[in-house]
Amino acid sequence: MTTFEHNALTEQSVFLPLGFVDIEATLDGGQAFRWHAVENSGYRGVIGRRAVSVSESEGGVKVTAVDDKDISGLYHSAGQYLGSGQDLDGFSKRFSDDPCLGPALNGYPGIRVLRQDPWECLFSFITSSTSNIARIKLNVGSAAEALGYLIGPNPTDVVFPEPEVILEAGEQFLRDLGFGFRAKYLVHAAEAVASNQLNLLDLRESSYSDARTALTQLHGVGEKIADCVLAFSLDKSESFIVDRHILRALRKWYGLSKTCSLSYASEWARDYFGEYSAIANQYMFHRERLAQRAIAWGGVHVDRALPDDAI
């Protein structure tokens, strides 16, 4: 019996025995931008060239293809996408007594780091510059639906357009879609990838430092955007992304100076969290984001934050 056959639920579904996975926090927490919540059915999106729905199931995750094509490769591709090889047990044991991560691990179990398509990830985080999650979703979704390859019955069931397609569409087309000043950076990145000046898949085999340097050679890609791409698509578990939420958490829980730079904070965190930097980053971000929502908005957001964070 093959692994796939052993884990098949139906002709169109596979079960990934990953333990509990917080689907909402993982798929809709700022790592990826083309997952859509479906009432009572988890999230719908695209993995590779398959439109799928992903839902929590006892002991793991259920992944269902929305078409009638063969799914013999879905177990492997979905498992990779959802971070099946991550050492969450080692992470939990090492940081169980950490002042920030210990309570977060108890309160928000099941967050994972995604392993996305590098090109879509790079496009998405160039788009993220001076933006917010809702706006990024709108922009990335509009590019996908306008230029991507339809693979399912819904207009959002599209394979993200290859860099050659973005390059052919051009800067003005992206500006017309609402990308603004980012359009020129996206076209520049598309040109670099399409010409193989930048081979994104090769960066998975490069060191963190070399891969980061290669990405920051692109116009519009600074250290923060590079670290997002490294963590969420290029297997760099030592990547640590610092934004205002994370900088606030580092100052609060680890005593970093109020005057320290984002670069210093990122370097400090990589040294402290080591090989668990990327997953630590996600737990810290999730805790801090829910805390700020509870304080600012109250109501149901108070219930989602840790008790001490909602004060």
N, C-alpha and C positions, 0 to 999 in steps of 0.2 A: 504494500500500500504506500503510495507517495505521500509526502507531507501535505500536499494540497488536498488529496482525497481524504486524508485523516481529519483535516480542519474544515472541510466543506460543510456548510449549513444547508444550502439549497443549490440548485443548479446555477444560480446567479449570485450567491453570497459565499464569503469565506469568513472564518472566525480566526482572529489573531489573539493568541493567549498571552497578552501583554500584562495581565493584571489590570487593576483599575486605571483607566485613562480619563482624565477630565477633558472631554471633547471640546467643550466650549472654551475653556482657558487655553487649550492647545491650538485649536484651529481658528479661533476668533479672538486671539489675544495680542495681535500685532505682529505675528510672525509671517502670516500669509494673508492675502486680501481677496481671494475669490472663493471663499466658502460661504454658503448661505444657509441660515437656520431654516429647518423644515419642521413644522409643528408635529411633535410626537415622533419625529423620525431622525433626529440628530442633525447632521449637516450634509449638504450636497455640494460637490465640487469636482475637480478633475485631478486625477493622479496619473501621471504619464500621458497616455492617449486614451484614457478611459474616464467617462463620466460616472461617478459613484456617489452613493450615500454612505455616511459613516455614523454609526451610533454606538453608544455604550451598551455592553452586554456583560453578564456576570462572568468575571474572570478575564475580561478582555474587550475586544472591539469587533463589531460586525461590520463588514464592508460589503456593500451590495452594488453590483454593476447595474446601470439603468438601461442597458441595451441587451440584446440577445446574443452577443458575440461570445466566443470561447473565453473563459476566465482562468485558464490554467496558469497564467503568469501573475494573476492578481494578488495572490497570497504573498509572493516575494516583493512585488513593487509596493504594495500597500504597507507591508511590514517595514521596508526600508524608509518609506516616506514618514512613517509614524515613529521612527527611532527605535526599532526593535533591538538594536545592539547596544543601547545605552545602559551604563552600569548604575541604575538608580538605587540599587541596594547599597553599593559602595558609597554613593553620594549621601544617602540617608544616614548611614552609620557614621560617616565622618563628620557630618554637620548637625547631628541630632541635638547637640547642646549649644549650637551657635545662637547668639542672641536674636538674630533676625531670621535665619533659615529654620531653626528648630521649630518655633511656633508655626512658621509657614508650611513646613512639611507635614505637621499634624493637622493644620487647618485646611490646607489645600493640596491633598495628595493627588498624584496622577497627572501632573503637568509634564509634558515632554517637549524636546526640541525637534522640530521638523527637519527633514532632509529633502529640500525642494529642488526643482529644476533650477540650476544656477542662473540661466539667462533670465527667466521670469523673475527670480529673486532680485537680481541686479537691477532690472527695469523697475521693479516695485519700489526698491529703496532709494533709487535716484528720484523717483516720483515723490517719495516721502519727505524730501527736503522742505522745511518750513511749512509742513502740512499736518493733517491729523488723520486718524484711522478712517473716519467716515469719508473724508475727501479722497484719500488714497484708494479706498475701495471703489469709489465712483470713477476715478481716473483710470485705474488699471483695468477695471471691468469694461469701461467704454472702449479702450484700445483692443482688448481681447475680442469683444463682440463685433467690433468694426473690421478687424483684420485677421482674426483667428479662424481656425478650421472647425466647423460644427461637427460634433460627434454624438450628439444626443438630441432628444426632443425639445429641450428647453434652450432658449437663446443664450443662456449662460454656460451651456455644455459645450465649451469650445477649448481646443488646444491653443495655448498661447502662441501668438505669431512669432515666427523665427526672426532673428535680427535682420536677415535679408529683406523680409517683408516690411519691417519698421523703416529700414533704410530707404526702400523704394517709396514708401508712403511720404516720407520727408518731414521736415520740421514744421512747415505750415499746417500740414494735416494734423499733427499732434497739438499744435497751438489751437486749432479750431475745435479740438476735443476738450480743451480746457487745461492743458498741461503748462501753459504759460512759459516762463523762462526755463523750465526744466526740459522743454522740447529739444533744445539744441544739445543738451547733455545726453539725452536719450539717443539721439541720432548719432552723436559721436561714439557712444558706447556700442551701438549697433554696428557701426562701421568697423570698430576695433575687433569685435567678435566675429563678424562676417568675414573679415579679411584674415582671420586667424592671427592677427597681431596680439590678441589676447585669447588664449585657449582656456576657457573656464574649467573644463573638466581636468585639465592638467594641473590646475591649482589644488585639486584634492590631494595630489601626491606631493605638493610643495610644502615647505615649512610654513608655519603661521606667519613668520616675519616676511618671507619672500612673497607669499600670496597677498599679504596686506599691502606690500610695496607695489606689487603689480596692479592691484585694484585702484590704489590712490594715484596712479599715473593718469587715470581717466579724468577728464574735466567733469566737475560736479560730484566727484566721489572723494569725500574726506574720510577721516578715521572712523567716525561713527557709522557711516553708510557701509564702509568696507567691513567693519566688524559684524554688521547685520548679515551681510552676504556670506561671510566666512562661517558664522555660527549656524545659519539656517539653510545652507546649501552646500558648503564645501568641507564639511567634516572637521572643522576647527573647534574642538570642544574647549580649547583654551581661550577662545574669543570672549571678550566681555564688553558689552555695549553700555556706554554712559550717556544718559540724557538727564533732564532736570529731575525726573522721578528717582532715578538711580543715584544721582549725586546727593539728593536729599537723604536717601536711605543710608548711603555710605557715611555721611556726616553724622546722622542720628545714631546708627548702630555700631559704627566702627571708629568714630572719632576723627575722621578726616577733617582737615582744616576748612573753614568757610572760604578761604582764599585759594584753595588748590584748584588747579586747572582740570579740565575734562581729561586731557591726556595723562596727567599724573594719576588721576583717580582710576582710569582704565588700567594703567600699568600696575598700580598697587593691587587692584582687584585680581588681575591675572596671576600675580605672585601669590596672593593669599588663597585663592580658590583653585589654582592650578588647573588640572585636567577637568575639573568640574565647573569651570568658570561659566560656560554657556548655560548650563542648566541652573546654576545658582542665580545667574542673571535673571532668568525667567521667573523663578520663585520670588525673588526680591521685587521685580517689576510688578508682578501680580499682586503681591501683598501691598505695596505702596500705592498702586493705582486704586485698589478697592478701599484703602484707608482714606485716600483723598476724596473719593466719591462719597464715602459715608459722612465725612466732615462737611463737605460742600453741599451735598444734596439731601442727606438724611433719609428718612423713610425706609424703603426696602434695602437701600444700600448699606444701612447700618447692620442689618442681619447678615450681609455677605462679608463684611469685614471682620477681622479678628476682634474679640471683645475689647482688648486694650487699645486697638487702633481706631476705634470709632468714637473715642472720647474727644 
